[in-house]
Amino acid sequence: MIEILNELEALRERVRDWKRGGLRVAFVPTMGNLHDGHFSLVRLARTRADRVVASVFVNPTQFGPNEDFAHYPRTPEADARGLEAAGCDAMWLPSVETMYPYGVDATVRVQVPRVTEVLEGAHRPGHFDGVATVVSRLFNQVQPDVAMFGRKDYQQLAVIRYMVRDLAFPIEIVGADIVRETNGLAMSSRNQYLSVEERSQAAAIHRCLQVMADAIRAGHPREAVEREARERLVADGFAPDYAVVRRHDLTEPADGDAGPRVALIAARLGRTRLIDNLEFDA
């Protein structure tokens, strides 16, 4: 049976008990409303540790103005059942007051430079400050040996890696492969906002990423590939924020350079903003 913990001292005592017994602890942070992408992180965590903690916390500090914090789906009972089935040992379910004892507006904040200033950071100012702030607190609360993050939020993973190295958290960070629906759409809690027609239409993002990767491998100029990708998305009914090719550290590669690349897209379809990416070798 999964243990549901609401008090910080109870969480810490449980983790201390495990570690006194020589057990390795894995952590999966989430905002809830879980799907198989999240559960795949739990299943992966079980292969890397003896005990698994997953948090469910809708973090107010990473939502910007006009974003969907108040309406973000909260389904803790269903989340607990899914986590238990996936092999999770404990569900950390803190309140906003537990996470931010001085209040959201008076909280100590963590800011990660450089990697947060482009792409999602440029389109959602302050978002990654909220992510770094809450993840650093969760790391301090859970004190895991290893933590799992999905690669769908590619830039978020880069931010976490930067923070962990810079602040010397003794935590191994594992990036897990993107879990996709049968049509190629990356799994996301926000997919539920899509209509049946939009869900089928949204698969065009993954196809566009594949076209971008093929074009770069064929030697096409990066700026032309990015422009054509934006045009393709618009033709398919999207309003793109960006469609770019970057090095793995999110810097801009020169044409003709070899090495690992990632194509990244953020685009709106109706009222839903979708992100996805595809890693490949140039």
C-alpha positions in Angstrom: 0.0 0.0 0.0 1.3 3.5 -0.9 1.8 5.8 2.1 0.3 9.3 1.7 2.3 11.9 3.6 1.1 15.4 4.3 3.5 16.5 7.2 7.1 17.3 6.5 8.5 15.6 9.6 6.6 12.4 8.8 8.2 12.4 5.3 11.7 13.0 6.7 11.3 10.3 9.3 10.2 7.8 6.7 13.2 8.6 4.4 15.6 8.5 7.4 14.2 5.0 8.3 14.9 3.8 4.8 18.4 5.3 4.7 19.3 3.9 8.1 18.5 0.5 6.6 20.9 1.2 3.8 18.2 1.7 1.2 18.6 3.9 -1.9 15.7 6.5 -2.4 14.4 7.7 -5.7 12.2 10.8 -6.2 9.7 11.7 -8.9 8.4 15.3 -8.6 5.0 16.0 -10.3 2.2 18.5 -10.3 -0.4 15.7 -10.3 -3.1 14.9 -12.8 -0.9 12.0 -13.6 -0.7 9.9 -16.8 1.4 7.1 -18.1 4.3 9.4 -18.8 4.5 10.1 -15.0 4.0 6.4 -14.1 6.8 5.4 -16.5 9.1 7.6 -14.3 8.1 5.7 -11.2 8.7 2.4 -13.0 12.1 3.6 -14.1 12.8 4.9 -10.5 12.2 1.4 -9.2 15.0 0.1 -11.3 17.4 2.7 -9.9 16.5 2.6 -6.2 15.0 0.5 -3.3 12.2 3.0 -2.4 10.4 5.6 -4.5 8.8 8.9 -3.3 6.6 10.9 -5.7 5.4 14.4 -4.9 2.1 15.9 -6.1 2.1 19.7 -5.8 0.7 22.3 -8.1 3.3 24.9 -7.7 2.0 28.5 -7.9 5.4 30.1 -8.4 5.9 28.7 -11.9 2.6 29.9 -13.3 2.6 33.3 -15.0 -0.2 35.9 -15.4 -3.1 34.5 -17.5 -1.8 30.9 -17.1 -3.9 28.1 -15.7 -2.9 27.7 -12.1 -6.5 28.0 -10.7 -7.9 25.6 -13.3 -5.0 23.1 -13.3 -6.6 19.7 -12.7 -6.1 18.3 -9.2 -6.8 14.6 -8.9 -5.0 13.3 -5.8 -7.1 10.2 -5.3 -6.6 9.0 -8.8 -2.9 10.0 -8.7 -2.4 7.9 -5.5 -4.0 4.8 -7.2 -1.9 5.2 -10.3 1.3 5.7 -8.3 0.6 2.6 -6.2 0.1 0.5 -9.3 3.3 1.8 -10.8 5.3 0.8 -7.7 5.6 4.0 -5.7 6.1 3.6 -1.9 5.2 7.1 -0.7 3.2 10.1 -2.1 4.3 13.5 -0.7 1.3 15.8 -0.8 2.3 19.1 0.8 0.2 22.1 1.2 1.1 25.6 -0.2 1.7 26.6 3.4 4.1 23.7 4.0 6.0 24.5 0.8 6.1 28.3 1.3 5.8 29.0 5.1 6.3 32.7 4.7 3.8 32.9 1.8 4.4 32.8 -2.0 5.2 36.5 -2.2 7.8 36.5 0.6 9.6 33.3 -0.3 13.3 32.8 -0.9 13.7 32.2 -4.7 16.2 30.3 -6.7 17.3 31.8 -10.0 19.3 29.8 -12.6 21.1 32.0 -15.1 21.8 31.6 -18.9 19.9 28.4 -19.6 16.6 30.0 -18.4 16.9 33.1 -20.6 15.9 31.5 -24.0 12.9 29.6 -25.5 10.5 28.8 -22.6 12.2 31.4 -20.4 11.8 34.1 -23.0 8.1 33.2 -23.6 7.2 32.6 -19.9 9.2 35.1 -17.8 9.7 33.8 -14.3 8.6 30.3 -15.0 12.0 28.7 -14.4 12.5 30.7 -11.3 9.4 29.0 -9.9 10.6 25.6 -11.1 14.1 25.9 -9.6 12.6 27.3 -6.4 10.1 24.4 -5.8 12.5 21.7 -7.0 15.2 22.9 -4.7 12.7 22.8 -1.8 11.5 19.3 -2.7 15.1 18.1 -2.9 15.7 19.5 0.6 12.5 17.9 1.9 12.9 14.4 0.4 16.7 14.2 0.3 16.7 11.5 -2.4 19.7 9.8 -3.9 18.3 10.0 -7.4 15.6 12.0 -9.1 13.7 11.3 -12.3 12.6 14.0 -14.9 11.0 13.5 -18.3 12.8 14.7 -21.4 9.6 16.2 -22.8 10.4 19.3 -20.7 13.9 19.4 -22.2 14.8 22.9 -21.0 13.4 22.2 -17.5 15.8 19.2 -17.3 18.7 21.4 -18.4 17.8 23.9 -15.7 17.6 21.2 -13.0 21.0 19.8 -14.1 22.6 23.2 -13.9 21.1 23.9 -10.5 22.1 20.5 -9.0 25.7 20.9 -10.2 26.0 24.6 -9.1 24.5 24.1 -5.7 26.2 20.7 -5.2 23.1 18.7 -4.4 24.2 15.1 -3.8 21.6 13.8 -6.2 21.8 11.9 -9.4 19.5 13.3 -12.1 18.1 10.9 -14.6 16.3 12.1 -17.8 13.7 9.6 -19.0 12.5 9.2 -22.6 9.4 10.9 -23.8 6.3 8.7 -23.6 4.0 9.2 -26.7 0.5 8.4 -27.6 0.0 6.1 -30.6 -0.1 9.0 -33.0 3.2 10.4 -31.8 1.7 13.1 -29.5 3.9 13.6 -26.4 1.9 12.7 -23.3 1.0 15.7 -21.2 -1.6 16.6 -18.6 -2.6 19.5 -20.9 -3.6 17.1 -23.6 -7.0 16.7 -21.9 -7.8 20.3 -23.0 -7.7 19.2 -26.6 -10.8 18.2 -28.5 -10.9 14.9 -30.3 -10.2 16.7 -33.5 -7.3 18.7 -32.0 -5.8 15.6 -30.4 -5.4 14.1 -33.9 -4.2 17.4 -35.3 -1.6 17.8 -32.5 0.4 14.8 -33.8 1.7 17.2 -36.5 4.1 18.6 -34.0 6.0 15.3 -33.8 6.0 14.9 -37.6 7.4 18.5 -37.9 10.2 17.7 -35.4 11.1 14.6 -37.5 11.2 16.7 -40.7 13.5 19.3 -39.0 15.9 16.6 -37.9 16.0 15.0 -41.4 16.7 18.4 -42.9 19.6 19.2 -40.6 21.1 15.8 -41.2 20.8 16.5 -45.0 22.8 19.6 -44.6 20.1 22.3 -44.9 20.8 25.7 -43.3 19.4 25.8 -39.7 17.6 29.1 -40.1 15.9 27.9 -43.2 14.9 24.7 -41.4 13.4 26.7 -38.5 11.6 29.1 -40.8 10.0 26.2 -42.8 9.0 24.5 -39.6 7.2 27.6 -38.4 5.4 27.8 -41.7 4.5 24.2 -41.6 3.0 24.6 -38.1 1.0 27.6 -39.2 -0.3 25.7 -42.2 -1.3 22.9 -39.9 -3.4 25.2 -37.7 -0.9 26.0 -34.9 0.3 29.4 -33.5 4.0 28.6 -32.9 6.0 30.4 -30.2 9.2 28.8 -31.6 10.5 26.0 -33.7 14.3 25.7 -33.4 17.3 23.5 -33.5 19.9 23.8 -30.8 22.9 22.0 -29.3 22.2 19.9 -26.3 23.1 22.9 -24.1 20.5 25.0 -26.0 23.1 27.2 -27.7 22.8 27.9 -31.4 24.9 25.6 -33.6 26.7 26.8 -36.7 25.7 25.2 -40.0 27.8 22.2 -40.8 28.9 21.5 -37.2 28.5 17.9 -36.2 27.3 16.6 -32.8 24.2 16.1 -30.8 21.2 18.3 -31.5 17.7 18.8 -30.3 14.8 20.2 -32.2 12.3 22.0 -30.0 8.7 23.3 -30.6 6.3 25.2 -28.6 3.0 26.0 -30.3 -0.6 26.7 -29.4 -3.5 24.7 -30.8 -6.8 26.3 -29.9 -6.5 27.2 -26.2 -3.8 24.6 -25.4 -0.1 25.3 -25.5 2.0 22.2 -26.4 5.7 21.6 -26.2 7.8 18.8 -27.6 11.3 18.0 -28.7 13.4 15.4 -30.6 17.1 14.7 -29.9 19.2 13.6 -32.8 22.8 13.6 -34.1 23.8 16.1 -36.9 
